[in-house]
Amino acid sequence: MNDASLSRAEINIEYLDVPYFDDDIFKLLFRYLLNFVVVTVIVRFVYYKHSNNKDCLFTFFMINTMVFFICFTLKKFDLGLGMALGLFAIFGILRYRTSTIPIKEMTYLFMVIGVGVVNSLANKKMSYMELAFTNLTVMGLAAVLENISLFKSEMRETIVYEKVDLIRPENHAELVADLEKRTGLKLSRLELGEINFLRDTVSIDLYYYPHEQARPREDCIEVTMRTPRE
């Protein structure tokens, strides 16, 4: 009994009124592991699989991690409404001090923030089944919506095309074949724009789905478009 009490006392040694060890470390490790697995599934196997965009991966993981640790730390001080208002103020500043990001990336950012908050603030009033259901629902819904064609984003590129004779209705099949061969894109539809007969050119909007395009080779450097996409 004395040995057990001594061991307990040794573990709870404090420095400047702060303990070296606390049982909450096990809760922190378990919750963060769960949080990290959920965010990895959302970001790596749902978002990146369909967008192939690496620009936001660092942001998603780091913001989720920081939100998780902030919420877990502040939860121990029972700040309540003050903590919530403070978090909204922080992210409000981030939102208006950074460059505009697409609505889809903004949605994923909100998802990883929400997952971090839920997993860090869950307490005894929320069972493991409820916590698992919440995380599985977020992951599952994101994966399902990404695979429904109705929700897939369609990209557009505008080009100036010189073979004006191919815009005739009877030549549309040849027009599509030529554009796909020259651009390497699998097109979903075309829109003909301004026709300039003096220069024998026509403006064409090319529409395509990113997930239907061929993937670059593993050893190929990244090639992006300078023009904005819609």
Steps between C-alpha positions, in 0.01 A plus 500: 500500500782735592689410181194575290451833674867582452486417130192715463670786677810467281285510187320815618817698562440862403723776374374856545158359600472309170501116516741307283237233431122485491261216418342721233798425276339166415175673403699745289688226315189290434288793383775641278563159343129470422493856368809446282359182345170672415670806348740280301208311346319825415802687362710224342244246382204727421618855425839429339374196309245712313679836479867394469579837660788500748482872581253462788623174655744671738236756597232240572721285722663785692181700563323183616788417735518852644123520551504161671777595744351845567158355580640215709712743702226758552248232594692442823431860604122488437493827305167421334358778283818705524700220335248466218498874429880509510529219245255670266700823531825319416359335189323820401839673492650212299212516252536872428879518506568225245445466127164369383480122465238305302175415676575127491835543677328731749247224571774244562675751726181536704470120512850447644442780751169345605651154534778639718251682725269198538779253578672730748193622692309169525449405866323237711162624378591380149549124463762337278219383270377857453853621437561220249167569326586871468842434347377222270213718378733786407743268320227297330294798384806672353601183314148438367447858381841504328399191300158628391526651153247772592749648749817467293657832405532578131804701387513742208782611272460764229705466182528672163454241225611545139304227317181698450360253248465236775239704688237402242244261658591211269866532608447508879621142551824584319528823701475315832748235389753764389467699823539191719805390302669840520416581863518149645173565685192281507234763431148498641361783283595802289370855465575697186571868556596793278585416139758713320483432126772756426752291694323166454479440875226416748494520879402168660431416863613146582326328793637189668499306829842480672436148633456368144839624379818295463738517795856631445791262544648465847835649392341796318524849647176680586348702214220747578296753304573870546153604385221484763263206483130494576 
